[in-house]
């Protein structure tokens, strides 16, 4: 009996969502909903009282909010960076909203005609979602030992408001020039929030403003690689991939042996399902082996284990982002950048991007290789132009 009641109730909710989406809440009648759900109109009244009671159920059980708490708890328990945690949440919420664009338009456009109970229900759903996100952010911030300028609750409120605002704009307007696409919006949103985060211990994750690229000089890069070589093949290969392929720790931990493609003419790493990144044998003017014999291939040749992961920790298990961060801290201890700071691991990726542009790679091709938008790459292009202009000035001075 209980299963039958639940089935009838769900059919009514599904029918309401379908009709609300197609013709709006105001124009939809209870008779139409009942007919689509193949029940008597009296059954609808028995379950929900009236159409707006049904709308309450639609709002509170929307896929935007359903199972959100459990989903975020699972994500928060996984080892991930703050940037990835934020991006994962934003992508999932926008994906949920994109499944029901017409319903979002209807709810927003007709909200002024709803009883106060409906608007209160929407408010409660948003508040509950905000509570889940607050816990999610608090867990990640605590695990990463980060200080924030704003409490987790305020960060969650701002994040959810911006996501909902994005959805409303996208679903109700066209041909705006606020952002190029969803990826660009997400990158800028995450960057905005990361700029509110500062690390509590040197060398851990720090948000570097997206409009300021600080690459590392060649002598410092070579010193880090030489230190890594003395430390062991694993560390040497790790630094080689950071500076030779421009990968982030998040991307590195997902690499497996099978993701390598190499022969005498190339050495590639497959990132995800379609993207490939070259591993450069030349780094900052110095050659590190060849495509078939370099720090990475040498590290893999000496391994006797059956682990599929490309990099392992000291216990023979797949390495984590936190462990990569620790290796970087150890290998860069005592070293200083021209800004008189200890090098940050994010600067390895920045250095690679600038070097690729200095080697005359165009922005479109670099966008394909990195998976970054052209907007995100603009600061790197400017940095490369600055360095090239400086080199030209020095060259001209030598000719005089």
C-alpha positions, 0 to 999 in steps of 0.5 A: 500500500505504501509503495502504491501511495508513493508511486502515485505521489511521484507520478503527480510530481513528475507530471507537474514538473513536465507541465510547469516546464512546458506551459508555466505554473499559472497556465497549468491546471490540476485537471491537466496534471491529474490526467497526465499522471493518470489519476483522478483530480481528487487524488491530487487534492488528497495528496497536496491540497491544491496546485500550490501545495503540489508546487511546494513538493516540486520545489522541496524535492527538486533535483537541485536539492535532492540528495545534496547533503549526502553528495557533499559529505561524500565529496568532502571526505575525498582527498582533493584541493580546495580549488577542485572541491569548489569547482566540483560543487559548482559544476554539479549544481549548475548541471542540476539546474541545466536539467530544468531550465524551463522550470527555473524560468517559470518559478522565477518569472511567476514567483510574484503570483505564488502564495507566501507559503510557496516562496517560503518553501523555496527560501527553506530549500535554499537555506538547507542547501546553504547549510550543506555547502557550509559544512562542505566548505568547513570540512575542506578548509579544516582539512587543508588548514586554511584561514579565510577572510570570511566564515564558511557560512558567508562563503557558502551564501555568496557561492550559492547566490552567484550560481543561482544568479548565473542560472537565472541570467543564462535561462532568461537572456541571450547574447549577453557578454558577461562571460564567454561560456560556463567554463569561463564563469566557473574559473572566474568564480573559483578564482574569486573565492580562492582569493579569499583564502590564505594558507596557515603554513609556508608553501601550502596552497595559496591562491595566486590572483589570476591576473598576476603570473609569477613564473620561476627563473631558469636557475631556480628551476634547475636547482630544484630539479638537481635537488630532486635528482639527488633525492631519488628517482621518484622525486626527480620524475615528479619535478620533471613532470611538474616543470616538463608537462605543466601539470597540477598536483590534482592532475598528477595523482590521477595519472597511471602508467597506461596514460603514457605514450612515447617513442623516439619522436614524442612523450605524451601523458593522457589527461582525462579521456581526450586531452594529451600533454607533451612532456618536454625534454628541454626545460628552461634551456636545458635538456633532461634526457630524451623522449624515451630515456628521461627522469620519468621513464627511468623511475618507471623502469626501476619499479617492481610493483604492480600498482597502476599509478604513475607515482607512488609514495614512500609506502608504495601506495598511490601518491596524494596531493598532500604528499606531492605538496610535502615533497615540494616543500622539502625540495624547495626549503631554503630557496627563494624566488626573486620576490624573496619568497619560497617557491610555490608549487603552483608556480611550476605550472605557471612557469611551464605555461610561460615557457611554452608561449616563449617558444612561440606556441599560440594561445589557441593551441595552449588552450587545447593542451591545458584545457584552460579558457583563452581568458584564463591564459591572457595573463600568461600571454602578457607575462610572456610578452613582457619577458620577450620584450625584456630579452629584445631590449637586452639584445639591442643593448648588446648590439650597440 
